[in-house]
Amino acid sequence: MDLSPPIAALQADPAEQVRAQHGLTAALASWRESAGVRRVLAGFSRYAKGAPLADQRELAGLFGDVEDAAQDLVAPLMSSFARALAQQPLGVVPVRHFTDGVMSVLMLAREGDSLLTLTAIDGAGLAARPEPKSACFSPSDEWEVVLSGTGRARLIERCGERIATHGLDLAPGLSLGRDGAREALIFDAADGVLLLLRLQRRLDSSQARLEISLEDGKVLHRASATPRESRHEMAVALLGKMGRSDAAPVLAEIARDVSHGDSLRWQALRECLGLDTRTGFWTLTAIARSGEDGLAIPAGALRAQLLETHPQLAEVERCPA
């Protein structure tokens, strides 16, 4: 593999790599130590631990209470990064970041289930994407403020299976606060590049993340709202794919445990039914007959459907437990 001379020099000399990073690392440290940023990050830390946003004056001010506050927070860091990269183009910005060709995200702060990010949306890339047919809803607080650029978006509001759509014209200074469980934001167009500051905090991890059809409001996909629950769901699904019938008692226990999220419990119940019909049907019946269980209604509907399709299940003896 051929390497360009500048990259080869970095690879050959670790000290050169350190020098390439020095300006960017110093810029980030200087930004974090400035008085205004320290107050914002302190408020962010309290917010991440569950404090109301309204009680964090500097943080809340970024999203509409204080004119130009978001610009004043972000501009010094971006200017410093730009100067450092101009001097060392092969340096790497020392905070987590990613891009998918349309949306580019720079993580300014993260603590627990809360994020403060700078998000850029490329208008050309957005225009090349197909028209969205669905929207995603998850239990979270979401705040955005437009820093620069203009564009169009839709606020999608969900109430049961009813969907309401509200068009939005995006311009600098526009601030939006959303309940992520019932409101989603879809970006339709951006004139050039649209730059936003975004604050997110996940809420009830027992609630699933839903993908909803924009046409009829039906649930297309249901997933755990947290990475940990998602990993558990994948493990449960793998046990089913492997045909591990010996895991059925464990899956039944997961399905009955209300401390887990509904999405994980439902996945465990489905796999249990597939691996061991008797254990799975006992578990399904127990959940359906539990009046305080959030899965009682869907479990009852599935039980009735299974009995209609497979009447022999009525002969399955009740679990001695």
C-alpha positions as CSV (number, residue, x, y, z in Angstrom):
1,M,0.0,0.0,0.0
2,D,1.3,3.4,-1.0
3,L,1.3,6.1,1.7
4,S,1.5,9.8,1.0
5,P,4.7,11.4,2.5
6,P,2.9,13.4,5.3
7,I,1.1,10.2,6.5
8,A,4.3,8.2,6.2
9,A,6.1,10.8,8.4
10,L,3.4,10.5,11.0
11,Q,3.6,6.8,11.0
12,A,7.4,6.8,11.3
13,D,7.6,9.4,14.1
14,P,5.3,9.2,17.1
15,A,6.5,12.6,18.3
16,E,5.2,14.1,15.0
17,Q,1.8,12.5,15.8
18,V,1.8,14.2,19.2
19,R,2.7,17.6,17.6
20,A,-0.2,17.1,15.1
21,Q,-2.6,16.7,17.9
22,H,-1.2,19.3,20.3
23,G,-3.1,22.3,18.9
24,L,-6.4,20.5,18.8
25,T,-6.0,19.1,22.3
26,A,-5.0,22.5,23.7
27,A,-8.0,24.1,21.9
28,L,-10.4,21.7,23.6
29,A,-8.8,22.1,27.0
30,S,-8.9,25.9,26.8
31,W,-12.6,25.9,25.7
32,R,-13.6,23.6,28.6
33,E,-11.8,25.8,31.1
34,S,-13.4,29.1,30.1
35,A,-15.9,30.4,32.7
36,G,-19.0,30.4,30.6
37,V,-18.4,26.8,29.3
38,R,-17.7,25.5,32.8
39,R,-21.0,26.9,34.0
40,V,-22.8,25.2,31.0
41,L,-21.1,21.9,31.6
42,A,-21.9,22.0,35.3
43,G,-25.5,22.6,34.5
44,F,-25.4,19.7,32.0
45,S,-24.0,17.4,34.6
46,R,-26.9,18.2,37.0
47,Y,-29.4,17.8,34.1
48,A,-27.9,14.4,33.2
49,K,-28.4,13.3,36.8
50,G,-32.2,14.1,36.5
51,A,-32.4,17.8,37.5
52,P,-35.0,19.9,35.5
53,L,-33.6,21.8,32.6
54,A,-35.4,24.9,33.7
55,D,-33.3,25.0,36.9
56,Q,-30.0,25.1,34.9
57,R,-30.0,28.7,33.8
58,E,-26.9,28.6,31.6
59,L,-27.8,25.3,29.9
60,A,-31.4,26.2,29.4
61,G,-30.3,29.6,28.0
62,L,-28.7,27.9,25.0
63,F,-32.1,26.9,23.8
64,G,-33.9,30.2,23.5
65,D,-33.8,32.0,26.9
66,V,-30.6,34.0,26.1
67,E,-30.0,35.5,22.7
68,D,-26.9,34.2,20.9
69,A,-25.9,32.0,23.9
70,A,-25.6,28.9,21.8
71,Q,-23.5,30.7,19.2
72,D,-21.3,32.1,22.0
73,L,-20.7,28.6,23.4
74,V,-19.8,26.9,20.1
75,A,-18.1,29.5,18.0
76,P,-14.8,29.8,20.0
77,L,-14.3,26.0,19.9
78,M,-15.0,25.7,16.2
79,S,-12.7,28.7,15.4
80,S,-9.9,27.1,17.5
81,F,-10.3,23.7,15.9
82,A,-10.3,25.3,12.4
83,R,-7.0,27.2,13.2
84,A,-5.4,24.1,14.6
85,L,-6.4,22.0,11.5
86,A,-5.1,24.6,9.1
87,Q,-1.7,24.2,10.7
88,Q,-1.9,20.4,11.1
89,P,-4.4,19.0,8.5
90,L,-3.7,15.5,9.6
91,G,-4.7,16.1,13.2
92,V,-7.8,14.4,14.6
93,V,-10.5,16.3,16.5
94,P,-10.2,15.0,20.1
95,V,-13.9,14.4,20.8
96,R,-16.1,11.7,19.5
97,H,-17.6,12.4,16.1
98,F,-19.1,10.7,13.1
99,T,-20.7,11.3,9.7
100,D,-22.9,9.3,7.4
101,G,-22.6,11.7,4.4
102,V,-25.7,13.6,5.4
103,M,-25.5,14.2,9.1
104,S,-22.2,14.9,10.9
105,V,-22.2,15.0,14.7
106,L,-19.6,16.3,17.1
107,M,-20.1,15.3,20.8
108,L,-19.5,18.3,23.1
109,A,-20.5,16.5,26.3
110,R,-21.8,13.2,27.5
111,E,-22.8,11.9,30.9
112,G,-25.0,8.9,31.6
113,D,-28.0,9.0,29.2
114,S,-27.5,12.6,28.2
115,L,-25.8,14.1,25.2
116,L,-24.9,17.7,24.1
117,T,-23.9,17.6,20.4
118,L,-23.2,19.9,17.5
119,T,-25.0,18.5,14.4
120,A,-24.5,19.6,10.7
121,I,-26.9,18.5,8.0
122,D,-25.7,18.6,4.4
123,G,-28.4,19.8,2.1
124,A,-27.1,18.0,-1.0
125,G,-26.9,14.7,0.8
126,L,-30.3,15.1,2.3
127,A,-31.8,15.8,-1.1
128,A,-30.4,12.6,-2.5
129,R,-32.1,10.5,0.1
130,P,-35.5,8.9,-0.6
131,E,-38.6,10.4,1.0
132,P,-39.0,9.0,4.6
133,K,-41.8,6.6,5.1
134,S,-41.5,6.4,8.9
135,A,-40.5,8.3,12.0
136,C,-38.8,7.0,15.2
137,F,-40.1,7.8,18.7
138,S,-38.1,7.1,21.9
139,P,-38.6,8.0,25.6
140,S,-36.4,11.1,25.8
141,D,-36.3,14.9,26.2
142,E,-35.0,16.5,23.0
143,W,-33.9,20.1,22.4
144,E,-32.5,21.7,19.3
145,V,-31.5,25.3,18.4
146,V,-30.5,26.3,14.8
147,L,-27.1,28.0,14.8
148,S,-26.8,28.7,11.1
149,G,-28.4,27.9,7.8
150,T,-32.0,27.5,6.7
151,G,-34.2,24.5,5.8
152,R,-37.5,22.8,6.2
153,A,-38.6,20.1,8.6
154,R,-41.7,18.4,9.9
155,L,-42.7,17.8,13.5
156,I,-44.5,14.5,13.6
157,E,-46.9,14.1,16.6
158,R,-48.2,10.7,17.6
159,C,-51.4,10.1,19.6
160,G,-52.2,6.4,19.6
161,E,-52.3,5.4,15.9
162,R,-53.1,8.9,14.8
163,I,-50.4,11.0,13.2
164,A,-50.3,14.8,13.0
165,T,-47.8,16.6,10.9
166,H,-46.7,20.3,11.4
167,G,-44.4,22.0,8.8
168,L,-41.5,24.0,10.1
169,D,-39.3,26.6,8.5
170,L,-35.8,26.4,10.0
171,A,-33.7,29.6,10.5
172,P,-31.0,30.7,12.9
173,G,-32.3,31.2,16.5
174,L,-35.3,28.8,16.1
175,S,-35.5,26.6,19.2
176,L,-37.5,23.4,19.6
177,G,-38.2,21.3,22.7
178,R,-39.8,17.9,22.2
179,D,-41.1,14.9,24.1
180,G,-39.4,12.2,22.1
181,A,-42.0,9.5,23.0
182,R,-44.7,11.3,21.1
183,E,-42.9,13.8,18.9
184,A,-40.3,13.2,16.2
185,L,-38.5,15.7,13.9
186,I,-37.9,14.9,10.2
187,F,-35.5,17.1,8.2
188,D,-36.8,17.5,4.6
189,A,-34.4,20.1,3.1
190,A,-31.4,22.2,4.0
191,D,-30.1,25.1,2.0
192,G,-26.4,24.4,2.0
193,V,-25.5,23.2,5.5
194,L,-27.8,23.4,8.5
195,L,-26.0,23.6,11.9
196,L,-27.8,22.8,15.1
197,L,-26.9,22.4,18.8
198,R,-28.8,19.5,20.3
199,L,-29.5,18.3,23.9
200,Q,-30.9,14.9,24.5
201,R,-31.7,12.9,27.7
202,R,-33.1,9.4,27.6
203,L,-36.0,8.8,30.0
204,D,-37.8,5.6,31.0
205,S,-35.6,2.7,29.7
206,S,-38.6,0.3,30.1
207,Q,-40.3,2.0,27.2
208,A,-39.4,0.8,23.7
209,R,-38.1,2.8,20.8
210,L,-40.8,2.7,18.1
211,E,-40.6,3.1,14.3
212,I,-44.0,4.4,13.1
213,S,-45.4,4.4,9.6
214,L,-46.2,8.0,8.5
215,E,-49.0,6.7,6.3
216,D,-51.2,4.9,8.8
217,G,-49.5,5.3,12.2
218,K,-48.8,1.6,12.7
219,V,-45.8,0.3,14.5
220,L,-43.3,-1.0,12.0
221,H,-40.5,-1.9,14.4
222,R,-40.0,-2.0,18.2
223,A,-36.6,-1.9,19.9
224,S,-35.2,-1.3,23.3
225,A,-34.5,2.3,24.2
226,T,-31.1,1.6,25.7
227,P,-28.0,-0.1,24.4
228,R,-27.9,-2.5,27.3
229,E,-31.4,-3.8,26.7
230,S,-30.6,-4.0,23.0
231,R,-27.6,-6.2,23.7
232,H,-29.8,-8.4,25.9
233,E,-32.4,-8.6,23.1
234,M,-29.8,-9.8,20.7
235,A,-28.6,-12.4,23.1
236,V,-32.1,-13.7,23.6
237,A,-32.7,-13.8,19.8
238,L,-29.5,-15.7,19.3
239,L,-30.6,-18.4,21.8
240,G,-33.7,-18.8,19.8
241,K,-31.8,-19.1,16.5
242,M,-29.5,-21.6,18.0
243,G,-32.4,-23.8,19.1
244,R,-31.3,-23.8,22.8
245,S,-34.4,-25.4,24.3
246,D,-32.4,-25.7,27.6
247,A,-32.6,-21.9,27.8
248,A,-36.4,-21.8,27.9
249,P,-36.7,-21.6,31.7
250,V,-34.3,-18.6,31.8
251,L,-36.2,-16.9,29.0
252,A,-39.5,-17.5,30.8
253,E,-38.0,-15.9,33.9
254,I,-36.9,-12.8,31.9
255,A,-40.3,-12.6,30.3
256,R,-42.0,-12.5,33.7
257,D,-39.6,-10.0,35.3
258,V,-41.2,-6.6,35.1
259,S,-38.0,-4.9,36.0
260,H,-36.9,-5.5,32.4
261,G,-38.1,-3.4,29.5
262,D,-41.2,-4.5,27.7
263,S,-39.3,-5.0,24.4
264,L,-36.8,-7.4,26.0
265,R,-39.6,-9.3,27.9
266,W,-41.6,-9.7,24.7
267,Q,-38.6,-11.0,22.8
268,A,-37.9,-13.5,25.5
269,L,-41.5,-14.6,25.5
270,R,-41.5,-15.2,21.8
271,E,-38.3,-17.2,21.8
272,C,-39.5,-19.2,24.8
273,L,-42.7,-20.1,22.9
274,G,-40.6,-21.3,20.0
275,L,-38.1,-23.3,22.0
276,D,-40.5,-25.0,24.5
277,T,-44.2,-24.7,23.8
278,R,-45.4,-25.8,27.2
279,T,-43.1,-23.4,29.2
280,G,-43.8,-20.6,26.8
281,F,-47.5,-21.0,26.9
282,W,-47.5,-21.2,30.7
283,T,-45.5,-18.0,30.8
284,L,-47.8,-16.3,28.3
285,T,-50.9,-17.3,30.3
286,A,-49.4,-16.0,33.6
287,I,-48.5,-12.7,32.0
288,A,-52.0,-12.4,30.3
289,R,-53.7,-13.0,33.7
290,S,-51.6,-10.5,35.6
291,G,-53.8,-7.3,35.8
292,E,-50.9,-5.0,36.7
293,D,-48.5,-6.2,34.0
294,G,-48.0,-3.8,31.1
295,L,-47.8,-6.7,28.7
296,A,-51.1,-8.3,30.0
297,I,-53.2,-7.0,27.1
298,P,-50.9,-8.0,24.2
299,A,-50.1,-11.3,25.9
300,G,-53.9,-12.0,26.2
301,A,-54.4,-11.1,22.5
302,L,-51.5,-13.5,21.5
303,R,-52.9,-16.2,23.8
304,A,-56.3,-16.0,22.2
305,Q,-54.8,-16.0,18.7
306,L,-52.7,-19.1,19.5
307,L,-55.7,-20.9,20.9
308,E,-57.8,-20.1,17.9
309,T,-55.0,-21.4,15.5
310,H,-53.9,-24.3,17.7
311,P,-56.9,-25.5,19.8
312,Q,-54.7,-28.3,21.3
313,L,-52.9,-25.7,23.4
314,A,-56.0,-25.7,25.6
315,E,-55.0,-29.1,26.8
316,V,-51.6,-27.9,28.0
317,E,-51.7,-28.4,31.8
318,R,-51.3,-25.4,34.0
319,C,-47.9,-24.7,35.4
320,P,-47.6,-26.1,38.9
321,A,-46.0,-22.8,40.0
